[in-house]
Amino acid sequence: MSITSDLIRGHTEGIILSHLRRGDSYGYEINKSIHEKTGGLYELKEATLYSAFRRMEGAGLIRSYWGNKETGARRRYYSITTLGTQVLEQHLADWAEAKELIDRLLTPMTL
C-alpha cells in the first residue's frame, strides 16, 4: 500500500490533536508514534510538523512549554487545549461522515 501525502493532507492537525489528547508530547515522539502506528508507511516531514505546531498554537488549539532539563535534553512539549479538544471532536465527526460517503461511492453496486 502506498500512502501519499495527498491522502493525509488536511488531516495533520487532527492526527496531532488525537495524539495530544492522550497526553502531552513533543515533536519527535509524535512523529515516532505516527511512524509506528502506520507500520513505517508514513511519517510527517519535520517542517510540516513544526509549522503545524506554530499554526495550531496561534489558533489556540495547543499550547507549548519547555520540559524539565533534568530528564535529558530540553524539549518543547505540547498539550491540547479545550478548544483543541472541541476541534478534534468536530474533525472526527467530519471524518466519519466523509468516510461513509467515500465508502458508498467506492463500493460496487449490486444488481
Residue frames relative to the residue before (quaternion, step in Angstrom):
aa qw qx qy qz dx dy dz
M 1.0000 0.0000 0.0000 0.0000 0.00 0.00 0.00
S 0.1993 -0.7780 0.5877 0.0980 3.55 -0.92 0.89
I 0.1379 -0.7791 0.6083 0.0628 3.56 -0.64 1.11
T 0.1415 -0.7954 0.5857 0.0650 3.55 -0.55 1.14
S 0.6205 -0.5478 0.4028 0.3908 3.51 -1.23 0.45
D 0.5611 0.6045 -0.3891 0.4104 3.61 1.17 -0.47
L 0.6606 0.5028 -0.3082 0.4646 3.60 1.04 -0.71
I 0.7238 0.4347 -0.2297 0.4842 3.57 1.07 -0.74
R 0.5241 0.6592 -0.4086 0.3520 3.57 1.11 -0.69
G 0.7493 0.3384 -0.2770 0.4973 3.54 -0.90 0.90
H 0.7228 0.3950 -0.2365 0.5154 3.57 1.25 -0.24
T 0.3708 0.7590 -0.4695 0.2570 3.59 1.28 -0.01
E 0.6756 0.4875 -0.3066 0.4603 3.58 0.83 -0.93
G 0.6512 0.5184 -0.3171 0.4547 3.58 0.93 -0.83
I 0.6343 0.5279 -0.3210 0.4647 3.57 1.02 -0.84
I 0.6757 0.4843 -0.2897 0.4743 3.59 0.90 -0.93
L 0.6659 0.5016 -0.3082 0.4582 3.59 0.87 -0.92
S 0.6288 0.5352 -0.3324 0.4558 3.57 1.00 -0.80
H 0.6466 0.5052 -0.3162 0.4761 3.58 0.96 -0.83
L 0.7092 0.4729 -0.2690 0.4484 3.58 0.86 -0.97
R 0.5523 0.5973 -0.4053 0.4171 3.59 1.16 -0.39
R 0.6586 0.4986 -0.3034 0.4750 3.59 1.17 -0.53
G 0.7525 -0.3132 0.1905 0.5471 3.58 1.25 -0.24
D 0.6562 -0.5095 0.3828 0.4041 3.53 -1.25 0.43
S 0.0303 0.8048 -0.5890 0.0664 3.55 -1.06 0.73
Y 0.3369 -0.7132 0.5728 0.2230 3.56 -1.33 0.10
G 0.7661 -0.4536 0.2288 0.3938 3.54 -1.26 0.50
Y 0.6904 0.4785 -0.2958 0.4549 3.58 0.72 -1.02
E 0.6596 0.5171 -0.3049 0.4523 3.58 0.95 -0.88
I 0.6408 0.5113 -0.3225 0.4733 3.59 1.00 -0.79
N 0.6799 0.4835 -0.2944 0.4662 3.59 0.85 -0.92
K 0.6224 0.5317 -0.3328 0.4681 3.59 1.05 -0.75
S 0.6457 0.5215 -0.3105 0.4633 3.57 0.99 -0.84
I 0.6323 0.5205 -0.3213 0.4754 3.60 0.98 -0.85
H 0.6557 0.5196 -0.3001 0.4583 3.56 0.91 -0.96
E 0.6847 0.4813 -0.2817 0.4693 3.60 0.93 -0.92
K 0.6760 0.5081 -0.3000 0.4415 3.60 0.88 -0.93
T 0.7236 0.4004 -0.2397 0.5085 3.59 1.13 -0.59
G 0.4797 -0.6881 0.4274 0.3372 3.57 1.25 0.23
G 0.6944 -0.4885 0.2646 0.4574 3.56 1.10 0.71
L 0.5140 0.6756 -0.4051 0.3393 3.58 1.25 0.08
Y 0.8103 0.1118 -0.0460 0.5734 3.58 1.17 -0.42
E 0.1225 0.7386 -0.6618 0.0391 3.49 -1.24 0.63
L 0.4975 -0.6482 0.4850 0.3115 3.53 -1.13 0.64
K 0.4713 -0.6175 0.5337 0.3343 3.53 -1.11 0.63
E 0.6082 -0.5927 0.3877 0.3584 3.54 -1.03 0.81
A 0.6524 0.5167 -0.3177 0.4545 3.59 0.93 -0.87
T 0.6382 0.5212 -0.3187 0.4685 3.59 1.02 -0.78
L 0.6572 0.5276 -0.2998 0.4470 3.55 0.92 -0.96
Y 0.7460 0.4181 -0.2408 0.4589 3.59 0.72 -1.03
S 0.6135 0.5011 -0.3686 0.4865 3.61 1.09 -0.47
A 0.6062 0.5316 -0.3503 0.4766 3.61 1.12 -0.62
F 0.6178 0.5395 -0.3440 0.4572 3.61 0.98 -0.80
R 0.6760 0.4944 -0.2990 0.4575 3.59 0.84 -0.98
R 0.6608 0.5091 -0.2982 0.4640 3.58 0.91 -0.95
M 0.6969 0.4788 -0.2723 0.4593 3.59 0.87 -0.96
E 0.6351 0.5061 -0.3355 0.4774 3.58 1.04 -0.70
G 0.6426 0.5270 -0.3135 0.4594 3.58 1.01 -0.81
A 0.6955 0.4572 -0.2577 0.4907 3.57 1.13 -0.69
G 0.5120 -0.6744 0.4012 0.3493 3.58 1.28 -0.08
L 0.4485 0.7033 -0.4455 0.3250 3.61 1.24 0.34
I 0.7761 0.1061 -0.0445 0.6200 3.55 1.20 -0.64
R 0.1696 -0.7348 0.6355 0.1658 3.54 -1.33 0.16
S 0.2505 -0.7769 0.5604 0.1403 3.54 -1.16 0.52
Y 0.0056 -0.7662 0.6426 0.0030 3.50 -1.32 0.45
W 0.4893 -0.6455 0.4961 0.3128 3.55 -1.22 0.45
G 0.4212 -0.7110 0.5143 0.2291 3.53 -0.94 0.97
N 0.6604 -0.5096 0.3969 0.3830 3.49 -1.38 0.21
K 0.4132 -0.7340 0.4875 0.2298 3.58 -0.66 1.09
E 0.5699 0.6256 -0.3754 0.3779 3.62 1.16 -0.49
T 0.6802 0.4817 -0.2907 0.4698 3.60 1.18 -0.47
G 0.7516 -0.2927 0.1839 0.5618 3.59 1.23 0.26
A 0.8124 -0.1797 0.1562 0.5323 3.55 -1.07 -0.72
R 0.4705 -0.6575 0.5043 0.3033 3.56 -1.05 0.73
R 0.0590 -0.8200 0.5684 -0.0317 3.55 -0.61 1.20
R 0.3894 -0.6678 0.5774 0.2628 3.49 -1.24 0.57
Y 0.1774 -0.7936 0.5789 0.0604 3.55 -0.64 1.17
Y 0.2177 -0.7573 0.6052 0.1132 3.52 -1.24 0.60
S 0.0650 -0.7737 0.6292 0.0341 3.54 -1.14 0.72
I 0.4865 -0.6601 0.4953 0.2867 3.53 -1.17 0.67
T 0.3300 -0.7274 0.5676 0.1997 3.57 -1.08 0.75
T 0.6914 -0.4277 0.3573 0.4597 3.56 -1.30 0.04
L 0.6458 0.5042 -0.3175 0.4774 3.58 0.96 -0.84
G 0.6310 0.5416 -0.3242 0.4510 3.59 1.01 -0.80
T 0.6377 0.5161 -0.3185 0.4749 3.57 1.03 -0.78
Q 0.6463 0.5136 -0.3136 0.4693 3.58 0.99 -0.82
V 0.6534 0.5034 -0.3051 0.4760 3.58 0.97 -0.87
L 0.6310 0.5235 -0.3319 0.4666 3.60 1.00 -0.78
E 0.6492 0.5115 -0.3266 0.4585 3.61 0.88 -0.86
Q 0.6561 0.4906 -0.3134 0.4803 3.60 0.97 -0.78
H 0.6262 0.5376 -0.3281 0.4594 3.57 1.03 -0.81
L 0.6607 0.5050 -0.3037 0.4651 3.59 0.95 -0.87
A 0.6461 0.5034 -0.3182 0.4774 3.60 1.01 -0.78
D 0.6477 0.5095 -0.3145 0.4710 3.59 0.97 -0.86
W 0.6492 0.5217 -0.3146 0.4554 3.58 0.99 -0.87
A 0.6460 0.5211 -0.3252 0.4533 3.59 0.91 -0.87
E 0.6616 0.4983 -0.3003 0.4730 3.58 0.97 -0.85
A 0.6671 0.4919 -0.3007 0.4719 3.60 0.91 -0.90
K 0.6416 0.5259 -0.3251 0.4540 3.59 0.96 -0.84
E 0.6457 0.5212 -0.3180 0.4586 3.58 0.95 -0.85
L 0.6684 0.4958 -0.3002 0.4662 3.58 0.94 -0.86
I 0.6641 0.4947 -0.3039 0.4711 3.58 0.93 -0.88
D 0.6163 0.5372 -0.3441 0.4617 3.59 1.00 -0.78
R 0.6550 0.5081 -0.3135 0.4632 3.59 0.94 -0.85
L 0.6958 0.4851 -0.2776 0.4512 3.57 0.95 -0.89
L 0.7337 0.4295 -0.2361 0.4705 3.59 1.05 -0.69
T 0.5931 0.5696 -0.3672 0.4347 3.59 1.20 -0.38
P 0.4637 -0.6793 0.4829 0.3005 3.60 -0.78 1.00
M 0.4370 -0.6759 0.5302 0.2665 3.53 -1.08 0.77
T 0.3189 -0.7238 0.5749 0.2093 3.55 -1.05 0.74
L 0.3658 -0.7429 0.5222 0.2042 3.55 -1.04 0.75
